[in-house]
Amino acid sequence: MITIYGVAALSFMMAMYALEKRGKLFVLGFAMGCVLSSAYGFISGAWPFGVIEFVWSVVALKRFGEVPVD
């Protein structure tokens, strides 16, 4: 079950990353996907992955604040 969650979280994150140029909400979606992926990393015991994904979520939230509204 944890593997299914991880596949879903990472797939969502990558889809949002691919769609970022379409609008500001996709950047926010990417940040949310990073948080979900971070949670997966911690749940699965891969804490370095969890930490890195959390850092990416902070970076994405910063970018979300900088992206002009279309």
C-alpha positions as CSV (number, residue, x, y, z in Angstrom):
1,M,0.0,0.0,0.0
2,I,2.9,2.4,0.8
3,T,4.3,1.7,-2.7
4,I,1.0,2.6,-4.4
5,Y,0.9,5.9,-2.4
6,G,4.5,6.6,-3.4
7,V,3.8,6.0,-7.1
8,A,0.7,8.2,-6.9
9,A,2.5,11.0,-5.1
10,L,5.5,11.0,-7.4
11,S,3.4,10.8,-10.5
12,F,1.3,13.7,-9.3
13,M,4.5,15.7,-8.5
14,M,6.0,15.0,-12.0
15,A,2.7,15.9,-13.8
16,M,2.5,19.2,-11.9
17,Y,6.2,19.9,-12.8
18,A,5.5,19.2,-16.5
19,L,2.5,21.6,-16.4
20,E,4.2,24.4,-14.5
21,K,4.5,26.7,-17.5
22,R,0.7,26.6,-18.0
23,G,0.0,28.6,-14.8
24,K,0.7,29.6,-11.3
25,L,-1.6,26.9,-9.8
26,F,0.5,24.2,-11.3
27,V,3.5,25.5,-9.4
28,L,1.5,25.3,-6.2
29,G,0.5,21.7,-7.2
30,F,4.1,20.9,-7.7
31,A,4.8,22.1,-4.1
32,M,2.0,20.0,-2.8
33,G,3.3,17.0,-4.8
34,C,6.7,17.5,-3.2
35,V,5.1,17.5,0.3
36,L,3.3,14.3,-0.6
37,S,6.5,12.7,-1.9
38,S,8.4,13.9,1.2
39,A,5.8,12.2,3.4
40,Y,6.3,9.0,1.3
41,G,10.1,9.2,1.9
42,F,9.7,9.4,5.7
43,I,7.0,6.7,5.8
44,S,9.1,4.3,3.8
45,G,12.2,4.9,5.9
46,A,14.1,6.8,3.2
47,W,14.5,10.0,5.3
48,P,17.2,11.6,3.1
49,F,14.6,11.5,0.2
50,G,12.0,12.9,2.6
51,V,14.3,15.8,3.6
52,I,15.2,16.6,0.0
53,E,11.6,16.6,-1.2
54,F,10.6,18.8,1.7
55,V,13.3,21.3,0.7
56,W,12.0,21.2,-2.9
57,S,8.5,22.0,-1.6
58,V,9.9,25.1,0.1
59,V,11.7,26.1,-3.1
60,A,8.5,25.6,-5.1
61,L,6.4,27.7,-2.6
62,K,8.9,30.5,-2.9
63,R,8.6,30.3,-6.7
64,F,4.8,30.2,-6.4
65,G,5.0,33.6,-4.6
66,E,7.2,35.0,-7.4
67,V,5.2,33.8,-10.5
68,P,3.0,36.5,-11.9
69,V,-0.7,35.8,-12.3
70,D,-1.6,35.0,-15.9
